[in-house]
Amino acid sequence: MTRVYSSPDWIMVQTFKSVLDSYGIPCEVQGEYRSSAMGEVPPTECWTELWVLDDRRVEEARTILAHPEHEPLHEQPSTICGRCGERIEGPFDRCWKCGTARPVEADGKEIR
């Protein structure tokens, strides 16, 4: 088990965990409650940490985290809502305007 990221921003650590989860890299967040010790210990000791559980995937995880903007979580094209005609952007499964689900073909593939 190896630490690959730490930050005082708990939300960022959770976001990076979601990124690694999307690649199937087993990881866990540690130190979520350390902020309560702030002022008693050095600030960096209170940061939330992201640990990769499989040491064979540490370098892969570090590469992904170094360039998350280049690696989309789910690369899906936009589509048009069949009910109201609004564009449903790639990562969303429902229309933001009317709530209709993204169209799906009989074989389970999304209609583009």
Backbone atoms as SQL, in Angstrom:
CREATE TABLE atoms (id INTEGER PRIMARY KEY, chain TEXT, resi INTEGER, resn TEXT, atom TEXT, x REAL, y REAL, z REAL);
INSERT INTO atoms VALUES
  (1, 'A', 1, 'MET', 'N', 0.852, -1.169, 0.000),
  (2, 'A', 1, 'MET', 'CA', 0.000, 0.000, 0.000),
  (3, 'A', 1, 'MET', 'C', 0.903, 1.240, 0.000),
  (4, 'A', 2, 'THR', 'N', 0.606, 2.192, -0.919),
  (5, 'A', 2, 'THR', 'CA', 1.455, 3.367, -1.080),
  (6, 'A', 2, 'THR', 'C', 0.614, 4.635, -1.192),
  (7, 'A', 3, 'ARG', 'N', 1.045, 5.681, -0.492),
  (8, 'A', 3, 'ARG', 'CA', 0.365, 6.966, -0.598),
  (9, 'A', 3, 'ARG', 'C', 0.753, 7.618, -1.925),
  (10, 'A', 4, 'VAL', 'N', -0.269, 8.070, -2.681),
  (11, 'A', 4, 'VAL', 'CA', -0.009, 8.700, -3.970),
  (12, 'A', 4, 'VAL', 'C', -0.427, 10.164, -4.016),
  (13, 'A', 5, 'TYR', 'N', -1.162, 10.609, -3.013),
  (14, 'A', 5, 'TYR', 'CA', -1.618, 11.994, -3.020),
  (15, 'A', 5, 'TYR', 'C', -2.058, 12.382, -1.614),
  (16, 'A', 6, 'SER', 'N', -1.814, 13.645, -1.255),
  (17, 'A', 6, 'SER', 'CA', -2.348, 14.187, -0.007),
  (18, 'A', 6, 'SER', 'C', -2.662, 15.657, -0.213),
  (19, 'A', 7, 'SER', 'N', -3.651, 16.145, 0.526),
  (20, 'A', 7, 'SER', 'CA', -4.091, 17.525, 0.353),
  (21, 'A', 7, 'SER', 'C', -4.905, 17.959, 1.564),
  (22, 'A', 8, 'PRO', 'N', -4.893, 19.266, 1.849),
  (23, 'A', 8, 'PRO', 'CA', -5.780, 19.764, 2.894),
  (24, 'A', 8, 'PRO', 'C', -7.230, 19.824, 2.401),
  (25, 'A', 9, 'ASP', 'N', -7.415, 19.671, 1.081),
  (26, 'A', 9, 'ASP', 'CA', -8.737, 19.729, 0.464),
  (27, 'A', 9, 'ASP', 'C', -9.328, 18.320, 0.356),
  (28, 'A', 10, 'TRP', 'N', -10.184, 17.973, 1.285),
  (29, 'A', 10, 'TRP', 'CA', -10.796, 16.632, 1.347),
  (30, 'A', 10, 'TRP', 'C', -11.549, 16.316, 0.052),
  (31, 'A', 11, 'ILE', 'N', -12.203, 17.317, -0.517),
  (32, 'A', 11, 'ILE', 'CA', -12.981, 17.095, -1.740),
  (33, 'A', 11, 'ILE', 'C', -12.072, 16.701, -2.901),
  (34, 'A', 12, 'MET', 'N', -10.904, 17.318, -2.998),
  (35, 'A', 12, 'MET', 'CA', -9.973, 16.974, -4.074),
  (36, 'A', 12, 'MET', 'C', -9.485, 15.538, -3.938),
  (37, 'A', 13, 'VAL', 'N', -9.212, 15.122, -2.712),
  (38, 'A', 13, 'VAL', 'CA', -8.776, 13.736, -2.491),
  (39, 'A', 13, 'VAL', 'C', -9.880, 12.779, -2.921),
  (40, 'A', 14, 'GLN', 'N', -11.123, 13.079, -2.570),
  (41, 'A', 14, 'GLN', 'CA', -12.245, 12.222, -2.967),
  (42, 'A', 14, 'GLN', 'C', -12.418, 12.215, -4.490),
  (43, 'A', 15, 'THR', 'N', -12.205, 13.358, -5.123),
  (44, 'A', 15, 'THR', 'CA', -12.304, 13.435, -6.580),
  (45, 'A', 15, 'THR', 'C', -11.245, 12.550, -7.234),
  (46, 'A', 16, 'PHE', 'N', -10.010, 12.641, -6.746),
  (47, 'A', 16, 'PHE', 'CA', -8.952, 11.797, -7.301),
  (48, 'A', 16, 'PHE', 'C', -9.209, 10.322, -7.018),
  (49, 'A', 17, 'LYS', 'N', -9.823, 10.006, -5.900),
  (50, 'A', 17, 'LYS', 'CA', -10.195, 8.608, -5.624),
  (51, 'A', 17, 'LYS', 'C', -11.187, 8.128, -6.687),
  (52, 'A', 18, 'SER', 'N', -12.160, 8.976, -7.022),
  (53, 'A', 18, 'SER', 'CA', -13.133, 8.617, -8.057),
  (54, 'A', 18, 'SER', 'C', -12.459, 8.393, -9.405),
  (55, 'A', 19, 'VAL', 'N', -11.450, 9.217, -9.720),
  (56, 'A', 19, 'VAL', 'CA', -10.715, 9.047, -10.976),
  (57, 'A', 19, 'VAL', 'C', -10.034, 7.683, -10.993),
  (58, 'A', 20, 'LEU', 'N', -9.316, 7.357, -9.911),
  (59, 'A', 20, 'LEU', 'CA', -8.624, 6.062, -9.870),
  (60, 'A', 20, 'LEU', 'C', -9.621, 4.904, -9.863),
  (61, 'A', 21, 'ASP', 'N', -10.747, 5.062, -9.178),
  (62, 'A', 21, 'ASP', 'CA', -11.790, 4.033, -9.197),
  (63, 'A', 21, 'ASP', 'C', -12.264, 3.770, -10.616),
  (64, 'A', 22, 'SER', 'N', -12.385, 4.831, -11.429),
  (65, 'A', 22, 'SER', 'CA', -12.863, 4.661, -12.801),
  (66, 'A', 22, 'SER', 'C', -11.882, 3.860, -13.656),
  (67, 'A', 23, 'TYR', 'N', -10.622, 3.803, -13.256),
  (68, 'A', 23, 'TYR', 'CA', -9.605, 2.998, -13.931),
  (69, 'A', 23, 'TYR', 'C', -9.453, 1.617, -13.300),
  (70, 'A', 24, 'GLY', 'N', -10.254, 1.337, -12.292),
  (71, 'A', 24, 'GLY', 'CA', -10.167, 0.040, -11.632),
  (72, 'A', 24, 'GLY', 'C', -8.951, -0.094, -10.734),
  (73, 'A', 25, 'ILE', 'N', -8.397, 1.010, -10.275),
  (74, 'A', 25, 'ILE', 'CA', -7.235, 0.973, -9.383),
  (75, 'A', 25, 'ILE', 'C', -7.736, 0.998, -7.952),
  (76, 'A', 26, 'PRO', 'N', -7.548, -0.084, -7.208),
  (77, 'A', 26, 'PRO', 'CA', -8.043, -0.113, -5.827),
  (78, 'A', 26, 'PRO', 'C', -7.299, 0.892, -4.950),
  (79, 'A', 27, 'CYS', 'N', -8.065, 1.732, -4.266),
  (80, 'A', 27, 'CYS', 'CA', -7.462, 2.758, -3.423),
  (81, 'A', 27, 'CYS', 'C', -8.399, 3.087, -2.266),
  (82, 'A', 28, 'GLU', 'N', -7.845, 3.788, -1.276),
  (83, 'A', 28, 'GLU', 'CA', -8.662, 4.211, -0.152),
  (84, 'A', 28, 'GLU', 'C', -8.184, 5.562, 0.363),
  (85, 'A', 29, 'VAL', 'N', -9.105, 6.266, 1.000),
  (86, 'A', 29, 'VAL', 'CA', -8.814, 7.571, 1.593),
  (87, 'A', 29, 'VAL', 'C', -8.537, 7.355, 3.070),
  (88, 'A', 30, 'GLN', 'N', -7.509, 8.008, 3.564),
  (89, 'A', 30, 'GLN', 'CA', -7.161, 7.926, 4.986),
  (90, 'A', 30, 'GLN', 'C', -6.987, 9.336, 5.549),
  (91, 'A', 31, 'GLY', 'N', -7.229, 9.473, 6.826),
  (92, 'A', 31, 'GLY', 'CA', -6.996, 10.735, 7.513),
  (93, 'A', 31, 'GLY', 'C', -8.085, 11.767, 7.340),
  (94, 'A', 32, 'GLU', 'N', -9.298, 11.320, 7.054),
  (95, 'A', 32, 'GLU', 'CA', -10.394, 12.257, 6.815),
  (96, 'A', 32, 'GLU', 'C', -10.710, 13.138, 8.031),
  (97, 'A', 33, 'TYR', 'N', -10.385, 12.662, 9.219),
  (98, 'A', 33, 'TYR', 'CA', -10.752, 13.391, 10.437),
  (99, 'A', 33, 'TYR', 'C', -9.558, 14.041, 11.122),
  (100, 'A', 34, 'ARG', 'N', -8.439, 14.068, 10.455),
  (101, 'A', 34, 'ARG', 'CA', -7.237, 14.653, 11.053),
  (102, 'A', 34, 'ARG', 'C', -7.323, 16.169, 11.225),
  (103, 'A', 35, 'SER', 'N', -8.187, 16.811, 10.471),
  (104, 'A', 35, 'SER', 'CA', -8.264, 18.274, 10.541),
  (105, 'A', 35, 'SER', 'C', -8.611, 18.747, 11.953),
  (106, 'A', 36, 'SER', 'N', -9.213, 17.894, 12.747),
  (107, 'A', 36, 'SER', 'CA', -9.543, 18.274, 14.124),
  (108, 'A', 36, 'SER', 'C', -8.277, 18.483, 14.961),
  (109, 'A', 37, 'ALA', 'N', -7.138, 17.965, 14.504),
  (110, 'A', 37, 'ALA', 'CA', -5.869, 18.139, 15.225),
  (111, 'A', 37, 'ALA', 'C', -5.104, 19.374, 14.763),
  (112, 'A', 38, 'MET', 'N', -5.673, 20.125, 13.817),
  (113, 'A', 38, 'MET', 'CA', -5.009, 21.306, 13.287),
  (114, 'A', 38, 'MET', 'C', -4.646, 22.265, 14.420),
  (115, 'A', 39, 'GLY', 'N', -3.427, 22.732, 14.419),
  (116, 'A', 39, 'GLY', 'CA', -2.938, 23.620, 15.465),
  (117, 'A', 39, 'GLY', 'C', -2.157, 22.878, 16.530),
  (118, 'A', 40, 'GLU', 'N', -2.439, 21.601, 16.675),
  (119, 'A', 40, 'GLU', 'CA', -1.737, 20.771, 17.655),
  (120, 'A', 40, 'GLU', 'C', -0.535, 20.062, 17.030),
  (121, 'A', 41, 'VAL', 'N', -0.635, 19.798, 15.723),
  (122, 'A', 41, 'VAL', 'CA', 0.432, 19.108, 14.990),
  (123, 'A', 41, 'VAL', 'C', 0.734, 19.915, 13.722),
  (124, 'A', 42, 'PRO', 'N', 1.841, 19.655, 13.044),
  (125, 'A', 42, 'PRO', 'CA', 2.150, 20.380, 11.800),
  (126, 'A', 42, 'PRO', 'C', 1.006, 20.242, 10.784),
  (127, 'A', 43, 'PRO', 'N', 0.726, 21.298, 10.029),
  (128, 'A', 43, 'PRO', 'CA', -0.407, 21.289, 9.102),
  (129, 'A', 43, 'PRO', 'C', -0.419, 20.117, 8.124),
  (130, 'A', 44, 'THR', 'N', 0.738, 19.771, 7.548),
  (131, 'A', 44, 'THR', 'CA', 0.750, 18.681, 6.565),
  (132, 'A', 44, 'THR', 'C', 0.431, 17.330, 7.190),
  (133, 'A', 45, 'GLU', 'N', 0.564, 17.211, 8.490),
  (134, 'A', 45, 'GLU', 'CA', 0.208, 15.965, 9.182),
  (135, 'A', 45, 'GLU', 'C', -1.302, 15.809, 9.303),
  (136, 'A', 46, 'CYS', 'N', -2.033, 16.876, 9.018),
  (137, 'A', 46, 'CYS', 'CA', -3.495, 16.863, 9.127),
  (138, 'A', 46, 'CYS', 'C', -4.189, 16.660, 7.788),
  (139, 'A', 47, 'TRP', 'N', -3.419, 16.544, 6.726),
  (140, 'A', 47, 'TRP', 'CA', -4.000, 16.423, 5.395),
  (141, 'A', 47, 'TRP', 'C', -4.617, 15.051, 5.172),
  (142, 'A', 48, 'THR', 'N', -5.647, 15.014, 4.335),
  (143, 'A', 48, 'THR', 'CA', -6.270, 13.767, 3.907),
  (144, 'A', 48, 'THR', 'C', -5.375, 13.129, 2.841),
  (145, 'A', 49, 'GLU', 'N', -5.286, 11.804, 2.861),
  (146, 'A', 49, 'GLU', 'CA', -4.372, 11.086, 1.964),
  (147, 'A', 49, 'GLU', 'C', -5.116, 10.069, 1.109),
  (148, 'A', 50, 'LEU', 'N', -4.580, 9.834, -0.080),
  (149, 'A', 50, 'LEU', 'CA', -5.094, 8.808, -0.984),
  (150, 'A', 50, 'LEU', 'C', -4.026, 7.742, -1.144),
  (151, 'A', 51, 'TRP', 'N', -4.385, 6.514, -0.835),
  (152, 'A', 51, 'TRP', 'CA', -3.453, 5.387, -0.879),
  (153, 'A', 51, 'TRP', 'C', -3.901, 4.376, -1.918),
  (154, 'A', 52, 'VAL', 'N', -2.975, 3.902, -2.740),
  (155, 'A', 52, 'VAL', 'CA', -3.227, 2.821, -3.702),
  (156, 'A', 52, 'VAL', 'C', -2.921, 1.508, -2.998),
  (157, 'A', 53, 'LEU', 'N', -3.851, 0.577, -3.071),
  (158, 'A', 53, 'LEU', 'CA', -3.721, -0.682, -2.335),
  (159, 'A', 53, 'LEU', 'C', -2.824, -1.697, -3.034),
  (160, 'A', 54, 'ASP', 'N', -2.736, -1.620, -4.356),
  (161, 'A', 54, 'ASP', 'CA', -1.917, -2.556, -5.137),
  (162, 'A', 54, 'ASP', 'C', -0.639, -1.835, -5.571),
  (163, 'A', 55, 'ASP', 'N', 0.476, -2.177, -4.950),
  (164, 'A', 55, 'ASP', 'CA', 1.739, -1.490, -5.246),
  (165, 'A', 55, 'ASP', 'C', 2.164, -1.608, -6.708),
  (166, 'A', 56, 'ARG', 'N', 1.669, -2.609, -7.417),
  (167, 'A', 56, 'ARG', 'CA', 2.014, -2.756, -8.833),
  (168, 'A', 56, 'ARG', 'C', 1.361, -1.685, -9.696),
  (169, 'A', 57, 'ARG', 'N', 0.367, -0.960, -9.153),
  (170, 'A', 57, 'ARG', 'CA', -0.353, 0.045, -9.939),
  (171, 'A', 57, 'ARG', 'C', -0.058, 1.478, -9.484),
  (172, 'A', 58, 'VAL', 'N', 0.942, 1.632, -8.619),
  (173, 'A', 58, 'VAL', 'CA', 1.272, 2.949, -8.081),
  (174, 'A', 58, 'VAL', 'C', 1.715, 3.910, -9.175),
  (175, 'A', 59, 'GLU', 'N', 2.622, 3.487, -10.044),
  (176, 'A', 59, 'GLU', 'CA', 3.113, 4.380, -11.105),
  (177, 'A', 59, 'GLU', 'C', 1.992, 4.754, -12.070),
  (178, 'A', 60, 'GLU', 'N', 1.136, 3.801, -12.392),
  (179, 'A', 60, 'GLU', 'CA', -0.016, 4.085, -13.249),
  (180, 'A', 60, 'GLU', 'C', -0.909, 5.143, -12.587),
  (181, 'A', 61, 'ALA', 'N', -1.166, 4.979, -11.298),
  (182, 'A', 61, 'ALA', 'CA', -1.994, 5.944, -10.565),
  (183, 'A', 61, 'ALA', 'C', -1.357, 7.326, -10.560),
  (184, 'A', 62, 'ARG', 'N', -0.070, 7.388, -10.320),
  (185, 'A', 62, 'ARG', 'CA', 0.625, 8.688, -10.303),
  (186, 'A', 62, 'ARG', 'C', 0.572, 9.369, -11.670),
  (187, 'A', 63, 'THR', 'N', 0.698, 8.596, -12.723),
  (188, 'A', 63, 'THR', 'CA', 0.617, 9.154, -14.071),
  (189, 'A', 63, 'THR', 'C', -0.772, 9.721, -14.335),
  (190, 'A', 64, 'ILE', 'N', -1.789, 8.994, -13.967),
  (191, 'A', 64, 'ILE', 'CA', -3.170, 9.448, -14.158),
  (192, 'A', 64, 'ILE', 'C', -3.426, 10.719, -13.352),
  (193, 'A', 65, 'LEU', 'N', -2.989, 10.733, -12.105),
  (194, 'A', 65, 'LEU', 'CA', -3.231, 11.895, -11.249),
  (195, 'A', 65, 'LEU', 'C', -2.422, 13.114, -11.676),
  (196, 'A', 66, 'ALA', 'N', -1.307, 12.888, -12.340),
  (197, 'A', 66, 'ALA', 'CA', -0.491, 14.004, -12.815),
  (198, 'A', 66, 'ALA', 'C', -1.147, 14.720, -13.993),
  (199, 'A', 67, 'HIS', 'N', -2.004, 14.016, -14.737),
  (200, 'A', 67, 'HIS', 'CA', -2.645, 14.579, -15.918),
  (201, 'A', 67, 'HIS', 'C', -4.124, 14.204, -15.979),
  (202, 'A', 68, 'PRO', 'N', -4.902, 14.501, -14.939),
  (203, 'A', 68, 'PRO', 'CA', -6.305, 14.071, -14.955),
  (204, 'A', 68, 'PRO', 'C', -7.130, 14.733, -16.048),
  (205, 'A', 69, 'GLU', 'N', -6.746, 15.931, -16.479),
  (206, 'A', 69, 'GLU', 'CA', -7.512, 16.618, -17.508),
  (207, 'A', 69, 'GLU', 'C', -7.407, 15.931, -18.859),
  (208, 'A', 70, 'HIS', 'N', -6.397, 15.096, -19.039),
  (209, 'A', 70, 'HIS', 'CA', -6.221, 14.387, -20.306),
  (210, 'A', 70, 'HIS', 'C', -6.892, 13.025, -20.316),
  (211, 'A', 71, 'GLU', 'N', -7.415, 12.622, -19.189),
  (212, 'A', 71, 'GLU', 'CA', -8.000, 11.291, -19.073),
  (213, 'A', 71, 'GLU', 'C', -9.454, 11.391, -18.608),
  (214, 'A', 72, 'PRO', 'N', -10.414, 11.494, -19.539),
  (215, 'A', 72, 'PRO', 'CA', -11.808, 11.608, -19.126),
  (216, 'A', 72, 'PRO', 'C', -12.277, 10.349, -18.402),
  (217, 'A', 73, 'LEU', 'N', -13.124, 10.545, -17.405),
  (218, 'A', 73, 'LEU', 'CA', -13.658, 9.413, -16.659),
  (219, 'A', 73, 'LEU', 'C', -14.502, 8.516, -17.560),
  (220, 'A', 74, 'HIS', 'N', -15.381, 9.118, -18.315),
  (221, 'A', 74, 'HIS', 'CA', -16.273, 8.370, -19.193),
  (222, 'A', 74, 'HIS', 'C', -16.402, 9.160, -20.487),
  (223, 'A', 75, 'GLU', 'N', -15.770, 8.659, -21.511),
  (224, 'A', 75, 'GLU', 'CA', -15.790, 9.375, -22.774),
  (225, 'A', 75, 'GLU', 'C', -17.046, 8.981, -23.539),
  (226, 'A', 76, 'GLN', 'N', -18.052, 9.842, -23.501),
  (227, 'A', 76, 'GLN', 'CA', -19.308, 9.604, -24.188),
  (228, 'A', 76, 'GLN', 'C', -19.637, 10.842, -25.008),
  (229, 'A', 77, 'PRO', 'N', -20.155, 10.650, -26.195),
  (230, 'A', 77, 'PRO', 'CA', -20.539, 11.806, -26.994),
  (231, 'A', 77, 'PRO', 'C', -21.842, 12.413, -26.477),
  (232, 'A', 78, 'SER', 'N', -22.084, 13.645, -26.870),
  (233, 'A', 78, 'SER', 'CA', -23.360, 14.279, -26.559),
  (234, 'A', 78, 'SER', 'C', -24.440, 13.652, -27.417),
  (235, 'A', 79, 'THR', 'N', -25.678, 13.768, -26.972),
  (236, 'A', 79, 'THR', 'CA', -26.818, 13.299, -27.748),
  (237, 'A', 79, 'THR', 'C', -27.952, 14.293, -27.561),
  (238, 'A', 80, 'ILE', 'N', -29.021, 14.133, -28.300),
  (239, 'A', 80, 'ILE', 'CA', -30.159, 15.044, -28.227),
  (240, 'A', 80, 'ILE', 'C', -31.304, 14.335, -27.510),
  (241, 'A', 81, 'CYS', 'N', -31.935, 15.040, -26.566),
  (242, 'A', 81, 'CYS', 'CA', -33.069, 14.495, -25.830),
  (243, 'A', 81, 'CYS', 'C', -34.233, 14.288, -26.798),
  (244, 'A', 82, 'GLY', 'N', -34.803, 13.087, -26.783),
  (245, 'A', 82, 'GLY', 'CA', -35.920, 12.770, -27.658),
  (246, 'A', 82, 'GLY', 'C', -37.218, 13.446, -27.243),
  (247, 'A', 83, 'ARG', 'N', -37.286, 13.926, -26.030),
  (248, 'A', 83, 'ARG', 'CA', -38.522, 14.553, -25.536),
  (249, 'A', 83, 'ARG', 'C', -38.556, 16.059, -25.794),
  (250, 'A', 84, 'CYS', 'N', -37.468, 16.763, -25.403),
  (251, 'A', 84, 'CYS', 'CA', -37.504, 18.230, -25.504),
  (252, 'A', 84, 'CYS', 'C', -36.493, 18.809, -26.496),
  (253, 'A', 85, 'GLY', 'N', -35.608, 17.969, -27.031),
  (254, 'A', 85, 'GLY', 'CA', -34.650, 18.434, -28.022),
  (255, 'A', 85, 'GLY', 'C', -33.396, 19.083, -27.452),
  (256, 'A', 86, 'GLU', 'N', -33.259, 19.108, -26.131),
  (257, 'A', 86, 'GLU', 'CA', -32.079, 19.701, -25.494),
  (258, 'A', 86, 'GLU', 'C', -30.889, 18.748, -25.638),
  (259, 'A', 87, 'ARG', 'N', -29.675, 19.301, -25.677),
  (260, 'A', 87, 'ARG', 'CA', -28.465, 18.483, -25.785),
  (261, 'A', 87, 'ARG', 'C', -28.148, 17.861, -24.425),
  (262, 'A', 88, 'ILE', 'N', -27.887, 16.543, -24.418),
  (263, 'A', 88, 'ILE', 'CA', -27.437, 15.835, -23.218),
  (264, 'A', 88, 'ILE', 'C', -25.943, 15.626, -23.393),
  (265, 'A', 89, 'GLU', 'N', -25.151, 16.312, -22.562),
  (266, 'A', 89, 'GLU', 'CA', -23.696, 16.241, -22.668),
  (267, 'A', 89, 'GLU', 'C', -23.194, 14.858, -22.265),
  (268, 'A', 90, 'GLY', 'N', -22.010, 14.506, -22.762),
  (269, 'A', 90, 'GLY', 'CA', -21.410, 13.190, -22.592),
  (270, 'A', 90, 'GLY', 'C', -21.543, 12.497, -21.254),
  (271, 'A', 91, 'PRO', 'N', -21.114, 13.111, -20.130),
  (272, 'A', 91, 'PRO', 'CA', -21.103, 12.366, -18.874),
  (273, 'A', 91, 'PRO', 'C', -22.473, 12.220, -18.205),
  (274, 'A', 92, 'PHE', 'N', -23.504, 12.875, -18.726),
  (275, 'A', 92, 'PHE', 'CA', -24.804, 12.849, -18.058),
  (276, 'A', 92, 'PHE', 'C', -25.717, 11.789, -18.648),
  (277, 'A', 93, 'ASP', 'N', -26.512, 11.149, -17.792),
  (278, 'A', 93, 'ASP', 'CA', -27.403, 10.098, -18.261),
  (279, 'A', 93, 'ASP', 'C', -28.847, 10.569, -18.373),
  (280, 'A', 94, 'ARG', 'N', -29.110, 11.831, -18.023),
  (281, 'A', 94, 'ARG', 'CA', -30.445, 12.407, -18.101),
  (282, 'A', 94, 'ARG', 'C', -30.380, 13.825, -18.654),
  (283, 'A', 95, 'CYS', 'N', -31.476, 14.233, -19.258),
  (284, 'A', 95, 'CYS', 'CA', -31.590, 15.600, -19.754),
  (285, 'A', 95, 'CYS', 'C', -31.717, 16.553, -18.571),
  (286, 'A', 96, 'TRP', 'N', -30.943, 17.621, -18.579),
  (287, 'A', 96, 'TRP', 'CA', -30.984, 18.585, -17.480),
  (288, 'A', 96, 'TRP', 'C', -32.288, 19.380, -17.484),
  (289, 'A', 97, 'LYS', 'N', -32.929, 19.485, -18.648),
  (290, 'A', 97, 'LYS', 'CA', -34.121, 20.322, -18.773),
  (291, 'A', 97, 'LYS', 'C', -35.408, 19.582, -18.385),
  (292, 'A', 98, 'CYS', 'N', -35.584, 18.361, -18.881),
  (293, 'A', 98, 'CYS', 'CA', -36.858, 17.658, -18.621),
  (294, 'A', 98, 'CYS', 'C', -36.698, 16.365, -17.816),
  (295, 'A', 99, 'GLY', 'N', -35.440, 15.919, -17.594),
  (296, 'A', 99, 'GLY', 'CA', -35.217, 14.726, -16.780),
  (297, 'A', 99, 'GLY', 'C', -35.331, 13.405, -17.512),
  (298, 'A', 100, 'THR', 'N', -35.560, 13.449, -18.816),
  (299, 'A', 100, 'THR', 'CA', -35.668, 12.223, -19.603),
  (300, 'A', 100, 'THR', 'C', -34.314, 11.527, -19.682),
  (301, 'A', 101, 'ALA', 'N', -34.329, 10.185, -19.570),
  (302, 'A', 101, 'ALA', 'CA', -33.093, 9.409, -19.639),
  (303, 'A', 101, 'ALA', 'C', -32.503, 9.487, -21.040),
  (304, 'A', 102, 'ARG', 'N', -31.161, 9.383, -21.100),
  (305, 'A', 102, 'ARG', 'CA', -30.451, 9.359, -22.377),
  (306, 'A', 102, 'ARG', 'C', -30.993, 8.186, -23.197),
  (307, 'A', 103, 'PRO', 'N', -31.252, 8.380, -24.495),
  (308, 'A', 103, 'PRO', 'CA', -31.769, 7.293, -25.331),
  (309, 'A', 103, 'PRO', 'C', -30.803, 6.106, -25.394),
  (310, 'A', 104, 'VAL', 'N', -31.352, 4.897, -25.335),
  (311, 'A', 104, 'VAL', 'CA', -30.550, 3.678, -25.395),
  (312, 'A', 104, 'VAL', 'C', -31.160, 2.742, -26.428),
  (313, 'A', 105, 'GLU', 'N', -30.303, 2.125, -27.253),
  (314, 'A', 105, 'GLU', 'CA', -30.762, 1.161, -28.248),
  (315, 'A', 105, 'GLU', 'C', -31.101, -0.166, -27.567),
  (316, 'A', 106, 'ALA', 'N', -31.733, -1.065, -28.287),
  (317, 'A', 106, 'ALA', 'CA', -32.137, -2.358, -27.731),
  (318, 'A', 106, 'ALA', 'C', -30.942, -3.189, -27.250),
  (319, 'A', 107, 'ASP', 'N', -29.767, -3.041, -27.889),
  (320, 'A', 107, 'ASP', 'CA', -28.600, -3.818, -27.484),
  (321, 'A', 107, 'ASP', 'C', -27.861, -3.194, -26.315),
  (322, 'A', 108, 'GLY', 'N', -28.390, -2.098, -25.778),
  (323, 'A', 108, 'GLY', 'CA', -27.779, -1.456, -24.623),
  (324, 'A', 108, 'GLY', 'C', -26.823, -0.333, -24.951),
  (325, 'A', 109, 'LYS', 'N', -26.529, -0.128, -26.231),
  (326, 'A', 109, 'LYS', 'CA', -25.622, 0.960, -26.624),
  (327, 'A', 109, 'LYS', 'C', -26.405, 2.258, -26.705),
  (328, 'A', 110, 'GLU', 'N', -25.731, 3.340, -26.378),
  (329, 'A', 110, 'GLU', 'CA', -26.383, 4.643, -26.442),
  (330, 'A', 110, 'GLU', 'C', -26.568, 5.067, -27.889),
  (331, 'A', 111, 'ILE', 'N', -27.678, 5.716, -28.157),
  (332, 'A', 111, 'ILE', 'CA', -27.921, 6.281, -29.477),
  (333, 'A', 111, 'ILE', 'C', -27.139, 7.576, -29.565),
  (334, 'A', 112, 'ARG', 'N', -26.451, 7.770, -30.645),
  (335, 'A', 112, 'ARG', 'CA', -25.641, 8.979, -30.814),
  (336, 'A', 112, 'ARG', 'C', -26.326, 9.947, -31.735);
